Amino acid sequence: MQLDTRCPVCHRLDEDGGHCFLKCKLVKRCWSTLSLEPVRQQLLSKQSAWEVVTEILSLKEEVRTKTVLFLWKWWTKRNKINKGEKGQGADGVAADVLNLLNDLSKSERKEPIRQTAGNARWKAPPPGQLMINSVQEMMQGSWGFTVRDYEGEVVLAGASRLGSIPDAITAEAAACAQALQAATDHGISRVQVEMDSTILQKAHVSPSMDLAACRMLIRDTRDLLNEHFVCSSVISIPRACNGIAHNLAKLAMCWDPGDRHVWASPLLEFVKTLIARDVVELMVPITGP
């Protein structure tokens, strides 16, 4: 039998474990893109697979998790290419790893949020500013947003059902983008922005997600925020503080994909009902130890 033992990714050298995960031209680019080049250099000095695994397990938790996720994603990419399927580029693999890290980080924060949700309340912006709250509902591809003044009155609201989405962060980014665009269309300029995604909040004030699958959407939203608004803050809040936006997103789950509605004054009755319910909850005194 004639066997082709060359690396199926680069087709340059015979493939073994060291070449596949550490020496291939494209895998080296991925290590660098993920800021893991120092780890790769450490692993290159090891003499056996056992030493490589031991070294990975000794890394700090955040670096260890990123390394393991990357090795898994790279092996998946290699196998697809070996079967004749079209493979992702280095940036695509790195973006997938970052998305997985974001999902893990988000799931780890769910429990603390549930523990504090009972004491969480929406806080009004100062006079002269409007508060934009946006949210996506689970992984159903729906979102909702509200724009409220310093008295808690909703001056603008909206909801939509998206089509297919690759991940939760993309849906959350879409919700924020749509809220800002609607605010721009209605002449709103002085705002604070709140969202219940810490990951997305960081992405709008730094380049932390510029390799993610939804990087273009995040960049466009960041540009929109900088160019068309006087924004005093972009902060993350507990999910309980986003009650109206969440209820609007839940409502949109039963719509057809692509349906989008934005409501300004005078608001529809069902929107007024959601607002009234939230205002009553804000007026209830917080009890507990």
N, C-alpha and C positions, 0 to 999 in steps of 0.2 A: 504493500500500500504506500502511496505517496501522500505524505502529510505535510501541510503547511504549518510550521511551528512559529511563524512570525506573529508578532503582536497584531491582533485584528484592528487595533485603533490607529497605530502609526505605520504599520507595515515595514518597519525598519530593522528591528532586531528580534531574535528569538525571545519568546515570552516565558518568563517564570514569575514567581510571586513578587520578587524584588522589582523587576521591570514593570509589571502590571500596575503596582500600587505606588511605586516610588520613583521610577526612572523614565517612564514613558514621557515623551515630549508634552503631550496634552495633559497628563496627570500632574506633571510638575507645574503647569500653568494653573491648574485648579488649586493646588496647595498654596500657591502664591496669592491667587485671588481671594482665598479665604483667610489670608494672613496666618497660614499654618506652616510656612516655609521652615521656621526653626524646629518644628516638630518633625518635619520630613528629614531634616539633617540629622536629628537625633536617631531616628529610626534607621537611616542609612548605615550607621556605625554598628548596628547589631548583627550578630553572626547567625541567628536562627529565628524561625518564626516564633518560637517560645519567647525569646528575648524581646522581639517586637511587641508581642501582646503584653508582656509584663511592663514594658515601657509605656505603652498606651494607658494601661490601667493605673499607672502611677501619676499620670498627668492631673492637673487641677480639674475639678468637675466640669466647668464650662468648656475648657479646651478638649477634655476627654470626650464629652458628648458630641462636640462639633466634629472631632476626628472620626469617631465611630460612624456617625451619620454620613460623613463624606465617603468613607471607605465602602459603605453599603451602597450609596448612590452610584459611586464609580463602578462597582462590580456589576450593578444592574445595567449601567450604560454600556459597559464592555460586552456583556452577554447579548444585548440587543444588536450591537454592531456585528458581533460574531454570527448572528443569525441573518444578517443581511438587512436589518432595519436601519433607518436613518437615525444617527445619534445626535445628541445635543452637543453644543459647543461647551467650552470650559465655563463661560459665563452662565449658561443654562443650568449646568450641574451645580455651580456655586449658589445660584439663586434658589434651586430646589432645597439645598441644604439649609439655607437661611430661613426659608419658609417653614421647614420642619422644626427648626429651632424656635421660631416664633410660635408655632402651634404648641410645642412642649411648654414654653414659657407661659403661654396663655392658660393652659390647663392647670399649671401649678398654682396660678393666682386665683383660680375659681373659688377654692375653699375659703381663703381669708375674706374674699368679697362677700360670700354668703354669711359669714360670721358677723360682719359689720353692717350688713344691708339694713337691719332694723333701725339703726340710728342715723342712716344717711338721708339727707334732705337736699333738694335743689336749692341753690343760693342765687339770689338775684344779682345782676350786674349793677354797677353804680349808675346814677342818672347820666343820661347822654350816651349810654352805650346799650347795645343789644346783645343778648346771649344766644349763640347758635348751639343747639344740641343735636347731634346726629348719631345714628345707631343702625347696625344691621341686625337682623333677627336670625339667630342661630346660623345654620348653613342652608337656609331655604332660599337665599338669593333675594331677600326683600330688605328694604331699608325705609327709615322714616326720619324726619327732622322737624325741629321747631325753632322759631326765632322769637324770643321773649324779651320784654322790656324790664325796667327796674322794679315795676310793680307786679311782675309775674304774668302780665297779659301777653298772649300769643298774637303777634302781628303777622306771622307767616308760618305755614306748615306745609309739609309735603310727604309723599310716600310713593314707592314704586316697587314693582316686581321685576327683578332682573332675569335675564336668560341664564345660560350656563355660566358658572363662576368656578375658577380653579381652587380658591381657598377663601377662608373667612376674612383674611386681611384685605383681599381685593374687594370684597363686598363692603367692608367698612370704609375703605378708601373711596369707593364709589358713592357711598352715602354722604361722606363729608364733601366731596366734590360737588355733588348735586345741591347740597344745602348752600354752599358758598356761591354757586352759579345763580341759584334762585334769589339769594340776597342781593347779588350784583344787579340782576334784572329788575329788582324793585328799589334800586337806589340806596340800599343800605351800605354804610361804609365803616362805621365805628362799632367794633364788635369784640366780644370775647368768644372763644370757641371751646366747647367741652365735648369729650367723647369718652366712652368707657373702655377704650383700647389704649393701654400704655404704649404698646408697640407703635401704633399709628401716631400717637401724640409725639413720640420721639422722632418719627419719620418726618413730621411737618416742621420740626425745628432743627433738624440735623440731617446729614446724608446717611443715616444708619440703615436705611432700607433701599439704597440706590442700586442694589443688585437683585432686589426681589422681582418676582414675575410681574408685579404691578408697578414697577419703578416709574414708568412713564406717566401713569395716572397720578402717582404721588408727587412727582416733579411738577406736573402741570398744576396740581392743586396748590402746591407750595408757591409757585409763581403767581397764581391767582390771588392767593392770600397776601403776598407781599406787594403786588402791584395795584390792587383795587381796594384794599382795606387798611384802616388804621386799627390794628389788632393789638390789644394790650396783653393778651395771654392766650396760649393754647395748652389746655390742661386735661388730664385724665381724671375721671370721676367714677365712683361706684355705680354699678348698673341701676341701683335703686333710684339714683338721682335723674335718670333718663326716662321716667315713667311714660310721659306722653309720646315721646319718639318711639319707644318700644311698642306701645299699643298701636301706633300708626303702622309700624313695620309688620306687626302681626296681622293687621287688617289686610295689608297688601299681599300676604301669602296666598290669599284665595283669588287674586287677580290673575289675568293672563300675563305671561312673560312680555315685558316691554311696556305694560301699562304704567303711566306716570301721571301723578296729579299734584298740583301745588295750589294751596288755598291761601288767599289773602282776605282782608276784611272786605265784606262781611263773611265770617267763617260759616261753614256748614254746621248744622245742628249737632251731628255726631262728633265733630271736632270740638265744639263747645262743651259737649258732655264730658269728653275725655279731659279737657282743661279744668272744668269745674271739679271733677273728681280729684285731680292732682292738687288743686288749690286747697281743697278740704283737708287732704292728707298733710299738706304743708302747715296747716293751722293746728293740727292735733299735736299737743305737747309730747315731747319725747320722754318716755318713762323708762325706768330701769335703774340699776345700781350706778 
